[in-house]
Amino acid sequence: MSLKDEIHQLHAQLCNGLADPLRILILYSLADGARHVNELAEKTNAPQPTVSRHLKILRERGLVASERSGQYIHYSLADKRVIDALDLLRAVMADDLRKRAQVVVAAVSESTSN
């Protein structure tokens, strides 16, 4: 598979699955173990039908797995490395915000010294 094909697949599968903040919160909620939809709704403070809709998308994108246990379906991370990837992206964002803040502080400092 070419790099271009891989990038298209990455975008279609993973990036699209991560394109909503609630889906990312759901993934983080699953980082410490499997949960059913009502637990995820409570943990994310989102309506259960909304969480169910997002879980369907995450399942279709291969980001979560599901397993029936009695009357409940328990959801879990399909691959725990997705949390590592999200943490890395958050670190990149935090570094960028720090750099931007330093630029603003430097500009304000320069304008007050003139």
C-alpha positions in Angstrom: 0.0 0.0 0.0 1.4 3.4 -0.9 1.8 6.3 1.6 -1.0 8.1 -0.1 -3.4 5.1 0.3 -2.4 4.7 3.9 -3.1 8.3 4.6 -6.5 8.1 3.0 -7.3 5.0 5.0 -6.0 6.7 8.2 -8.2 9.7 7.6 -11.3 7.6 6.8 -10.9 5.2 9.7 -9.2 6.9 12.6 -9.4 10.7 12.0 -13.0 10.5 11.2 -13.6 8.4 14.3 -11.8 11.1 16.4 -13.6 14.0 14.8 -16.0 14.6 17.7 -14.9 15.6 21.2 -17.5 13.3 22.8 -16.0 10.3 21.0 -12.6 11.2 22.4 -14.1 11.5 25.9 -15.7 8.1 25.4 -12.3 6.6 24.5 -10.7 8.1 27.5 -13.6 6.8 29.6 -12.7 3.3 28.3 -9.0 3.7 29.1 -9.4 2.1 32.5 -11.7 -0.8 31.5 -14.9 -1.9 29.8 -18.1 -0.1 30.4 -21.7 -0.3 29.2 -23.5 2.6 27.5 -25.2 3.9 30.7 -21.9 4.1 32.5 -20.4 6.0 29.6 -23.4 8.4 29.4 -23.0 9.1 33.2 -19.2 9.5 33.0 -19.3 11.8 29.9 -22.4 13.7 31.1 -24.1 13.0 27.7 -27.5 11.6 26.9 -27.5 7.8 26.5 -28.9 7.9 22.9 -26.1 10.3 21.9 -23.4 8.0 23.5 -24.9 5.0 21.7 -24.7 6.8 18.3 -21.1 7.7 19.0 -20.2 4.2 20.1 -21.6 2.9 16.8 -19.2 5.2 14.9 -16.3 4.2 17.1 -17.1 0.5 16.6 -17.4 0.9 12.8 -14.0 2.7 12.8 -12.4 -0.2 14.8 -11.6 2.0 17.8 -13.9 0.2 20.3 -14.9 -3.5 20.7 -18.2 -4.7 22.1 -19.1 -7.8 24.0 -22.5 -8.8 25.3 -22.7 -9.8 28.9 -26.2 -10.7 30.0 -28.5 -7.7 29.2 -25.6 -5.3 28.8 -23.2 -4.7 26.0 -19.8 -3.8 27.4 -17.5 -1.6 25.3 -13.7 -1.5 25.5 -10.8 0.0 23.6 -10.0 -2.1 20.5 -6.3 -1.0 20.9 -5.0 0.8 24.0 -2.4 2.5 21.9 -5.1 5.0 20.7 -4.9 6.6 24.2 -1.1 6.9 23.7 -1.8 8.6 20.4 -4.3 11.0 21.9 -2.0 11.8 24.8 0.8 12.6 22.2 -1.5 14.9 20.3 -2.5 16.6 23.5 1.1 17.1 24.3 1.8 18.6 20.9 -1.2 21.0 21.4 0.0 22.0 24.9 3.5 22.8 23.6 2.0 24.9 20.8 -0.2 26.8 23.3 2.8 27.4 25.5 4.8 28.8 22.5 1.9 31.0 21.5 1.6 32.3 25.1 5.3 33.1 25.1 5.0 35.1 21.9 2.1 37.1 23.4 4.0 37.8 26.6 7.1 38.9 24.7 5.0 41.2 22.5 3.2 42.7 25.5 6.5 43.2 27.3 8.1 44.8 24.3 5.2 47.2 23.7 5.1 48.3 27.4 8.9 48.9 27.4 8.6 51.3 24.4 
